[in-house]
Amino acid sequence: MIYLDNSATTRTYEEVLHSFTHVATRYFANPSSLHGLGAEAENLLTQARKQIAELLGAEAEEIIFTSGGTEGNNLAIKGTALALKNKGKHIITTQIEHPSVIESCRQLQELFDFEITYLPVNEEGIVSIKDVEKHIRKDTILVSIMHVNNETGSIQPIEEIGNLLRMFPGIYFHVDDVQGVTKVPLSLENIDLCSISGHKFHALNGCGALFVRKGTRVKPLLTGGLQEMQARSGTESIALAVSMAKALRMSIEKYDICKDDLRKMKNKTIHELTKMNEIVVNTPEQSSAPHILNFSAPGFQAEVLVHMLEQSGVFVSTTSACSSKRKRISNVLLAMGKGDAIASSSLRISLSYENTEHELKVFIDVLKKSLGKLMKVTR
C-alpha cells in the first residue's frame, strides 16, 4: 500500500499509540476531581499543555485543547465574533478557506447579521496584502486567513499580514494552521488565534488545540463547566492531550531531519507530472508547502482515477477530505482562475515524512497506466 493522502489524515505513530494506551489505562480519572487520582490526571494535562505551548512558541495558559481543526476554527471565529459584536460586525477572510472557516462565517452572516469580505487570490492561490489592507473598515473585528491551503499547498504571507494588522490593534488575527504545522514553520508573534489538529501530524483523530493569545476575548461555544480556561466546557481527554504532545514533538523533530528530502520528492514529482500531456499541475512549485501537490486531468473524472489508483494500491484524494464526498467542483481552483474543466478534475497527493522516492515513482507509473486505460475507453 502506498498512502499519499496525508493531508486528509496521517497514520498514528506507534509511540503515540503507546502513550495514549498507557495514559488511558493508568491515568483515567477526571482531572477536575478533587481526589488524588484526579490530581494525577490534572498534572499530566498541565504537562501536555506546557509541552505543546513550548513547541509552538506560546505560553501554557494560551493553549486550549479542542477536538480538532474544525472545532478550533469555529471557536476562534464564532467565539471572537460574538465577544466583539458590539464593537463591530465585519470579518475578512479569503475565498479559499477550509469549509469550517467558510461555514462559520456564513453562519455568522445568516444568524447574526455579520458582514463577510471574501478576498480573492492570484493564480498561485495567494492573497494580496494590499487587498487585506484595502478592505479593513472601522467595524472590522477579525481577519481569518489560513497558513497553508489544504488543496494546493499554497502558502499565505502570514507574517506580512500580521505585521500589517499590528497597526490595527482592535482587529484579531486568526490563522488556520492545520495543514502547516510541522511542515511549514510559523511564528505566533503577531497572531491572536491559531488552530491545529492532531491527526494531521500523526496523533489520533479527535484532538487539537487552539492558541489564544493572552487578552484575546473569546466567547465559549460549549458551556457547562470551567474547563480549558472557561473557553471550552467538557471533561478533557488526558490520553489524547499527552499523546498529541508526543506526536507534535516527534513531527517537529522529523521536520528538521526530513524537510529537504520531502521538498525534493515533491518537486521531482511535479517535474514528472509536467511531462504528461494529460496533466495540468495546479500547485505552485516555489510558493507552496513541501507536502501537498494538486494536479488535474481535464476530460477525465477525478473519482474514476482515484479508484483506479486504489486498485493498484495507491491512495490519493480529490479536493479536501471534508468536501470530497459531496462531489463538488473545487472552489479553491476556481478562485485561482483555473476554469471548470481543471477545477472539476483535480486530484491531490499529500506526503508525510514516512513517504519515499520509490513510492512516488510507483505512483507516477500507475498514474500513466491508468490514464492510458482511460484514453482507450474514451476513444
N, C-alpha and C positions, 0 to 999 in steps of 0.2 A: 504493500500500500504506500502510495506517495500522497501525502496530505499537504495541499497548498491552499488551505482555507483558514489560515491562522488569524486573519482579521475578524472572522466570524467567532472563532473561539480557539484556544490553544489546548494542547494536551497537558494535563496537570503533571508537574514534576513528581517523581516518586518520593523525593524528600519532603515535598509539600504535603502529599497524601499521608505520609508517615506522621508528620507534625499534626495534621488535622485529626487523625485517628487517636494519637496519643492524648491530645488535649481533650478531645470529645469524650474519651473514656475516663481519664483521670480527673479533669477539671470541669465537671459537668454542671456545677452549681450556678445559680443565678447570681451574677455579680452585684446585684442590688441587695442581696440577702445580708443580714447582719451577722450571721454565724461565720465560723472560721472557714468553712468551705467557700462561702460567698466571697470572703476577703481574699482567698487564694485566687479565685476566678477574676476578681476585680484587679488584682495585682498583675495578672497576666495580660488583661485587657489594656491596662495602663502601659505596660512594657511594649505591647504591639503598637499602640498609638504613638509612643515615643519613637520607636524604630522607623515607622512609616514616615513620621514627621521629619526625622533626620535625613532619611533617604531623599525626601522631596525638597528639603531645604526650608522646612516650616517649623513651627512650634507645636508641641503636643496638643495644646488646647485649641489649635486651629484645624484639627483633623476630626471629621465626623464620619463614622462608619455608616455605609449605606448598603443596599443590596446590589449595587452596580451602577453602570453609567447612566441608564435611563432614569433611575431614581435621583442620582446626583444632579443630572441636568434639570429635572423637574423641580427639585428643591431649590437649586440655585436661581432658576428663572422665576418660577412662581413665588418662591419664598421671598426673594428681594422685591419683586414687583408688588406683592401685597403689603410688604413692610413700608414701601415708599410711595404707595399710590396717592397719598395726599400731597406729595411733593411734585409728582409728575406721572404721566401715563404713556411715555414714549420709549420704545425699545428699538435698538438697532441690532440686526443680525445679518446673515447672508442668505443667498438663495440655495446654498449647497450644504446646509447644516444637516446633521443627523435628524431622523424623524422625531426623536424625543425632544429636540430643541424646537423644530418647526411646529410640532403639535402643541407644545407648551405655550408658544407664542400665540398660536391660533386660538387656543382655549381662553387665554387672557383677553384676546381681542373680542371674542364672541360673548364671553360671560361678564367681563368687567370693563369693556369699552376702552381697552388699551389700543394705542396706535403702534403698528409694527412697520419698520422700514427694512425691506429685504434687499441688501446691497448686491449688485451684480458682481461677476468675476470676469477675468480676462480669459483668453483661450487656453491658458495653463491652469485655470481654476483658482486664481489668486485674486484676492480682493485688493482694491486700491486704498492706500492710507488717506489719500486726498478725498476719496468718496466717504470714508468714515467721518472725517472732519467736516465735510460739507453738509452732512445730514444731522449733525449734532444740533439740538434745539435747547431752549431754556427748560423744557419739560422732559428732556431725556434723562432717564434714571439708570439705564442698563445697556451695555454693549456685550453681546454674546457671540463669540467667533471661535470656531474650532481650530485646533492647532494643526492636526493632520487629517485630511479628508479621508473618510473610510472607504470610498470607492476608487479614487485615483491616486491617493497618497500625496496630493499637493500640500505643500507646507505654507501656512499663512504667516505673514510678518508680525507675529505676536509681540515681539519685543518692541518694534517700532510703534505699534498701535498702543501698547502700554505706556510708552514714553509720551505719546500724544495725549492720552487720557489723563496724564498727570496734571495737565493744565485745566482739567475739569474735575476737581475733587468730589463733586456731588454725583458723579456718574460711576457706578460699579462696573467692573470689567470681569466677565465670566469667560473662561476658556474650557471647552470640552477637549480634554487631553487623553481621551480613551484610546485613540489609535497611536498617539505619540509617545506616551510614557514607556520608558525603557528602550525606545527606538530612536527618538529624536530629543536630545536634551532641551529642557525648558526651565528658565529661571522664573520663579514666582514673584520676583521683586515688585513688579508693577501690576500684578494680578490680584483681584479681590476674591475670586472664587474659581476653583479648578476641579473638574470631575475626572476620576479614574475608575477603571473596572478591572477586578482581579483576574477574570478569566481571559483577558487579553494578554496577560503576561504569566501564564502557566499556574495561576491559582485556580481555585474551584469556582464554579458558577455560583452566583448568589451573593458575592461580596464585592464591595467597592469602597471608595472614600471620596469625600468632598472636602477640599481645602476651603476654609472660610477665614479670611484674614481678620485679625482682631479688630473689633469696632464695626464690622460689616453687619448690617441688620438683616436678619432672615426670619421670616415667619415660618413656623413648623407646618408641614403638611400632614404629619401624623402626630396626633395629640393623645394624651392619656397618661403620660409619665414624665419623668425628668431626665431620661437618658440622653446621652450624646449632647451635653451642654444645653439641654432643653430644646434642641433643634430637631430631634427625631425620637419619638417615643417608641418603646418596644424593647424587649429583652435582647441584649446583644448576643451574638454567637461568638464565644471566645475562640472556639476552634477555627472558625473562618477568619477571624481577625489575626490570630497568631500565624496561621498557615499563609495568609496573604502577605504578611510582613516578610516571611521567609521567601516567598515567590518573588516579591519585589526586589529584595536584596540579591537573590540569585540572578535575576534577569538583568539587573543593572551591572553586575559583575561580568555577565556574559557579553553585554554591550561593549565593554572595554576591550574584550578579547576578540570578539567576532564581528564588530561593526564594519570593518573594511572588507572582509570576505563577503558579508551579506550584500553590501553595495556592489561589489564586483559581480556576484552571481546575478543580481537584478539587471545590471547594465548589459551583461553578456546575453541574458535572455531577451532584453529589448532588441539588441543587435540581431539576434536570430529571428525574432518576430518580424523585423523590418525587411528581412529578405523574402518574406512570404507575400505574394501579391494579394492574397485574400484577406490580409490582416491590416488593420489600422491601429497603431498604438496611441492610446489616449493619455497615458501618464507622461508628464514631462520628465526627461531623464535627469536634469540637474536640480530643479526646484521641487523635488519630491522626496518622500521618506524612502529609506533603503529596502523596505519590505513589501510594498504594495505596487502592483503592476496591473493596469487596466488596459484591455485591448478589445477591439471589435472585429467581427467577421460579417460585414454587411452582406445581406442577402441570405444569411443562414440564421436559423433560430438558436438563440443562445442556450435555451433549455435543452435542445437536442444535442448540442455539443457537450454540455455539462454531463449528460447521461452517457454519451459515447465515451468520453474520457473516463468516467466512472467505471464503465465496463472493462477498461484496461487498467483499473486500479489507481487512477489519478483523480484526485478530488479538488475541484475548483468551485467557484461560485459565480452567480450573476449579481450585479449591484451589491447591496448590503444584505446581510442575513435577516435584518429586521424588516425588509420590504421585498425580498426576492420571491416569496410565495404569493405575493399579490400580482405578480407578472406585470408590474408597471414599468413603463419606459423610464430610463434614468434621468431624473431631473437635474442631477449634477452635470451630466454630459450635455444636456440641452442648455443649461446655463453657460456652459463653456463654448456654445455655438457649434456643437458637433452635428446637429441635424438628426432627424428621426431615424434614418437608416443605421447610423452609428450608435445612437443612444439606445436603440431597441435590440441591439445585437451584441452588447458588451459583456465581457467576462472579466473576472478579477482573479489573479493569483496573489496570495499573500504568504510571505515566508516567516519562518521563525529561525532562531539561531541553531535549530536542530536540522534544518534542511541542508542538502548537499548539492554540489555542482552536478553530480551524476543524476540526481533526481530531476533536476531541471532539464538535463539533456534528454532523459526519457520522456519528460513532458512534451518537449518540442517534437520529438519523433512521433509520439502518439497523436499530437495535435495535427501534424502533417498527414498522417494516415487517415484520421477522422475526416479532415477536410476533403481528402481525396475521395473517400467513400461518398460523402455528401454530394460532391460535384458530379459523380457518376449517376447518382439517383436523380438529380435535378436536370440532367441533360435530356 
